[in-house]
Amino acid sequence: MGFCKIWCFTSKLVKKLMNEAKYSDNFNEFWDIYNAQLKKIGVKKRRDTLTKGEFHLVVGVFIFDDNNCVLLQKRTLSKLNNPGKWQESAGGSVLSGESIYMAASREVCEELGINLRIEDDNFFFKEIRESWITFWFVVTMQLDINKLIIQKTEVDKVEFFEITKAIELLKNKGIDNTWERLKLISQMDN
């Protein structure tokens, strides 16, 4: 490879890494890669591009209190995707070697400071998107919002909402179709 090609490649890599530094996301984490049938087909770093037919796994957890109010979080502005938007109580990517249950429990612990065991009984929906497959979970528990330990690099704030207000907030200021998942949950309760 000639000097110009090496310099150009190195220059692009340095720019990419410098650009990554402004986000709170960990671009060095490893993801197991799956096909649409959930067969593992490889491992990639978060910064790697997935090709058509490759998916990484994602989890989302809705936490409800005894009054049927749902805890939502607002993402920090330093997030790469959907900065400042509202989302489920906790969620994120499944790391290489983790099960979806381990990942959901880890995300709740990291983002909210709650040690919670997510199990099969908490699962309610799987959805396939462009390059990821999301597994959605629902938990009901007693929770004192003032005792949460919020991960400031990921979460700007958390609030409890009555479910219809939460759906409206997610519809107007939330991530993609998260409000539709919450609406599904509300319809299951009726």
C-alpha positions in Angstrom: 0.0 0.0 0.0 1.4 3.4 -1.0 2.1 6.2 1.5 -0.9 8.3 0.2 -3.3 5.4 0.7 -1.9 4.7 4.2 -2.1 8.4 5.2 -5.6 8.7 3.8 -6.8 5.6 5.7 -5.1 6.7 8.9 -6.5 10.2 8.6 -10.1 8.9 8.2 -9.6 6.5 11.2 -8.4 9.4 13.4 -11.3 11.6 12.3 -13.7 8.8 13.1 -12.2 8.1 16.5 -12.1 11.8 17.4 -15.8 12.1 16.4 -16.6 9.1 18.6 -15.0 10.8 21.6 -17.8 13.4 21.8 -20.4 10.7 22.5 -21.0 8.8 25.8 -21.5 5.5 23.9 -18.8 2.8 24.1 -17.7 2.1 20.5 -15.3 -0.7 21.6 -18.0 -3.0 23.0 -18.5 -6.3 21.2 -21.8 -7.5 19.9 -22.8 -11.0 18.8 -24.2 -10.7 15.3 -27.3 -12.8 14.2 -29.3 -13.5 11.2 -33.1 -12.9 11.1 -33.7 -16.4 12.5 -31.5 -15.6 15.6 -28.7 -17.8 14.5 -25.3 -16.3 15.7 -23.2 -15.6 12.6 -20.3 -13.6 14.1 -19.1 -10.9 16.4 -18.4 -7.2 15.7 -17.5 -4.1 17.5 -20.2 -1.5 17.9 -18.3 0.9 15.5 -18.4 -1.7 12.7 -21.0 -1.4 10.0 -23.5 -4.3 9.8 -24.4 -5.5 6.3 -27.9 -6.4 5.1 -29.1 -9.5 6.9 -26.9 -8.9 10.0 -28.6 -7.9 13.3 -27.4 -7.1 16.8 -29.7 -7.7 19.8 -31.2 -4.9 21.8 -33.4 -4.9 25.0 -35.9 -2.5 26.3 -37.5 -2.6 29.8 -40.7 -0.9 30.9 -40.9 -0.6 34.8 -44.3 0.0 36.3 -45.2 0.9 39.9 -48.1 -0.4 41.9 -50.3 2.5 40.6 -49.8 1.4 37.0 -47.6 4.4 36.3 -44.6 3.7 34.0 -41.0 5.0 34.6 -39.5 6.7 31.5 -36.0 8.0 31.0 -34.8 11.0 29.0 -31.5 10.3 27.2 -28.5 12.6 27.6 -27.5 14.9 24.8 -24.2 13.0 24.6 -25.8 9.9 23.1 -25.1 9.1 19.5 -28.6 8.0 18.7 -31.7 9.9 19.7 -30.0 12.4 22.1 -32.5 14.1 24.4 -35.4 11.9 23.5 -37.6 9.9 25.9 -37.6 6.2 26.0 -38.5 3.1 28.0 -37.3 2.8 31.7 -34.0 1.2 30.6 -32.5 -0.4 27.6 -29.5 -0.9 25.3 -27.5 -3.4 23.3 -26.8 -7.0 24.3 -23.1 -7.5 24.7 -21.2 -10.4 23.2 -21.8 -13.5 25.3 -24.8 -12.1 27.1 -28.4 -13.5 27.0 -31.2 -11.0 26.5 -32.1 -11.5 30.2 -28.6 -10.8 31.4 -28.5 -7.7 29.2 -31.9 -6.4 30.4 -30.9 -6.9 34.0 -27.5 -5.2 33.4 -29.1 -2.2 31.6 -31.5 -1.6 34.5 -28.7 -1.8 37.0 -26.3 0.4 35.0 -28.9 3.1 34.1 -31.1 3.1 37.2 -29.0 1.4 40.0 -31.7 -1.3 40.5 -30.6 -4.9 40.9 -33.4 -6.7 39.2 -33.5 -10.2 37.7 -35.3 -10.1 34.3 -36.7 -13.5 33.4 -38.8 -15.1 30.7 -42.0 -14.1 32.5 -41.1 -10.5 31.9 -40.8 -10.9 28.1 -43.7 -9.6 26.0 -42.6 -8.7 22.5 -39.8 -9.1 19.9 -39.4 -6.8 16.9 -37.1 -6.9 14.0 -35.8 -3.6 12.7 -33.2 -2.6 10.0 -30.1 -3.9 11.7 -31.3 -4.9 15.2 -33.8 -7.1 17.0 -35.4 -5.7 20.1 -36.6 -7.8 23.0 -39.1 -5.9 25.1 -39.7 -6.7 28.8 -42.2 -5.5 31.4 -41.7 -5.4 35.2 -44.0 -4.2 38.0 -42.3 -3.3 41.3 -42.4 -0.9 44.2 -39.9 1.8 43.4 -38.8 5.0 45.1 -37.7 7.3 42.3 -35.6 9.4 44.7 -33.4 6.3 45.6 -32.4 5.6 42.0 -28.8 5.9 41.1 -28.9 7.4 37.6 -26.1 6.8 35.1 -25.5 10.5 34.2 -23.5 9.6 31.0 -26.6 7.9 29.6 -29.7 9.3 31.4 -30.6 12.9 31.8 -33.6 12.3 34.0 -36.4 9.8 34.9 -40.0 10.4 35.7 -43.1 8.3 36.4 -46.1 8.9 34.1 -49.7 7.7 34.0 -49.7 5.4 31.0 -51.8 7.5 28.6 -49.5 10.5 29.3 -46.5 8.4 28.8 -47.7 7.2 25.4 -48.4 10.8 24.3 -44.9 11.9 25.5 -43.2 9.0 23.7 -45.3 9.7 20.6 -44.2 13.4 20.5 -40.7 13.4 22.1 -39.7 9.8 22.2 -37.6 7.3 20.2 -39.3 6.0 17.0 -42.1 3.6 17.8 -41.5 3.1 21.5 -44.9 4.6 22.2 -46.4 1.7 20.2 -44.8 -0.9 22.5 -46.2 0.9 25.5 -49.6 1.0 23.9 -49.4 -2.7 23.4 -48.7 -3.2 27.1 -51.7 -1.0 28.0 -54.0 -3.0 25.8 -52.8 -6.3 27.4 -53.9 -5.0 30.8 -57.4 -4.4 29.6 
